Amino acid sequence: MAHIPVLLKPTIEYLNLQAGEVFVDGTINAGGHTIALCPLLGSTGLVVGIDADSEAVKKAEHNLQTCPCPVKVVKNNFRYFDQILDQLKVKKIDAVLLDLGFSSDQLESSGRGFSFLRDEPLSMTLANDDTLGQLVTAKDAVNSWSETSLADIIYGFGEEHFSRRIAKAIVDYRTAKEIITTGQLVTIIEGAVPIWYRRRKIHPATKTFQALRIAVNDELGALQAVLPQIWGHLNSGGRLAVISFHSLEARLVKDWLKTKVVAGEGKLLTKKAIKPDRTEELANPRSRSAQLRVIKKL
Ligand SMILES: C[S@@+](CC[C@H](N)C(=O)[O-])C[C@H]1O[C@@H](n2cnc3c(N)ncnc32)[C@H](O)[C@@H]1O
């Protein structure tokens, strides 16, 4: 399924890009948001795009050829924000967008085992190759992490009520056979939870898959690392927009933005997080959990 940019209209409105500004899309993917944003920068602006996935980088470079200003797309983890800008010799920036997580195409058809609906190798890595030095895959995690670590991660990052049962089932299973596919993991999870839990609308593997993905990619660590680096590069008057998709991300962003407001360094432009309206939710069910928060540096 092609990725549809979420909360596009409010993102354009709150970022309020002006001709000649420097805009960083920290999660550019195929450039869905940036295609709509870059005309506002005119020919004197600059777009810097970042993505850890080289397929995404290729797509963005192709799709953004029509932007009126120069576009530089870098394959890297946004947690190295300072280093990325240094290498491009970009010092000050005016606006940043982080649209967190993964695109619909990555989740559904990257073959990396993000979806419990497909039987694929259990990888779940952010980068589609190992050039960023990512050493841990979901396969490594389920086959080598202790039962306690697995339970803690499934509970902490998935908010999964049956984390202990699932972790025990994973460890029991792997004593006989290595877990290498999403299909095996789904079967293990289904066997570990009560029947009523299997019959609910939400798939019983949803939370465990989310937890493993967050853990393997250190998604919260990367987010925690990037926010102060972005802040350090933003001009006063600069805007930072973050779109989050689960409660852990949302909490981290909300709390960090609050520290900037309390310190008198920033002004929240979104008093309450912006959520998709009914029309967007129906057109793009993936947008349902999205929340947009925007701060302006004072
Ligand atoms: C939801 S998609 C962005 C979609 C894009 N805004 C659009 O509408 O086309 C998130 C993208 O961020 C990338 N990503 C997630 N975490 C990252 C990180 N820590 N460093 C670099 N890229 C990351 C993913 O590979 C993915 O391509």
The ligand as a MOL file (V3000), in Angstrom:
LIG
                    3D

  0  0  0     0  0            999 V3000
M  V30 BEGIN CTAB
M  V30 COUNTS 27 29 0 0 0
M  V30 BEGIN ATOM
M  V30 1 C 6.3670 7.4730 8.8050 0
M  V30 2 S 7.7370 7.4290 7.7240 0 CHG=1
M  V30 3 C 7.8300 9.0520 7.0870 0
M  V30 4 C 6.8740 9.2980 5.9730 0
M  V30 5 C 7.0280 10.6310 5.2790 0
M  V30 6 N 6.8270 11.7380 6.1910 0
M  V30 7 C 6.0090 10.7030 4.1670 0
M  V30 8 O 4.9150 11.1800 4.4260 0
M  V30 9 O 6.2850 10.2330 3.0660 0 CHG=-1
M  V30 10 C 9.0820 7.4040 8.8090 0
M  V30 11 C 10.4180 7.2630 8.1270 0
M  V30 12 O 11.4070 7.5410 9.0890 0
M  V30 13 C 12.4580 6.6360 8.9810 0
M  V30 14 N 13.0430 6.5640 10.3240 0
M  V30 15 C 12.4570 6.1630 11.4740 0
M  V30 16 N 13.3060 6.2790 12.5050 0
M  V30 17 C 14.4700 6.7870 11.9940 0
M  V30 18 C 15.7270 7.1260 12.5590 0
M  V30 19 N 15.9810 6.9750 13.8550 0
M  V30 20 N 16.6750 7.6240 11.7310 0
M  V30 21 C 16.4410 7.7760 10.4070 0
M  V30 22 N 15.2760 7.4510 9.8120 0
M  V30 23 C 14.2920 6.9710 10.6020 0
M  V30 24 C 11.8450 5.3450 8.5000 0
M  V30 25 O 12.7930 4.5750 7.7820 0
M  V30 26 C 10.7260 5.8770 7.5960 0
M  V30 27 O 11.1390 5.9530 6.2700 0
M  V30 END ATOM
M  V30 BEGIN BOND
M  V30 1 1 1 2
M  V30 2 1 2 3
M  V30 3 1 2 10
M  V30 4 1 3 4
M  V30 5 1 4 5
M  V30 6 1 5 6
M  V30 7 1 5 7
M  V30 8 2 7 8
M  V30 9 1 7 9
M  V30 10 1 10 11
M  V30 11 1 11 12
M  V30 12 1 11 26
M  V30 13 1 12 13
M  V30 14 1 13 14
M  V30 15 1 13 24
M  V30 16 1 14 15
M  V30 17 1 14 23
M  V30 18 2 15 16
M  V30 19 1 16 17
M  V30 20 1 17 18
M  V30 21 2 17 23
M  V30 22 1 18 19
M  V30 23 2 18 20
M  V30 24 1 20 21
M  V30 25 2 21 22
M  V30 26 1 22 23
M  V30 27 1 24 25
M  V30 28 1 24 26
M  V30 29 1 26 27
M  V30 END BOND
M  V30 END CTAB
M  END
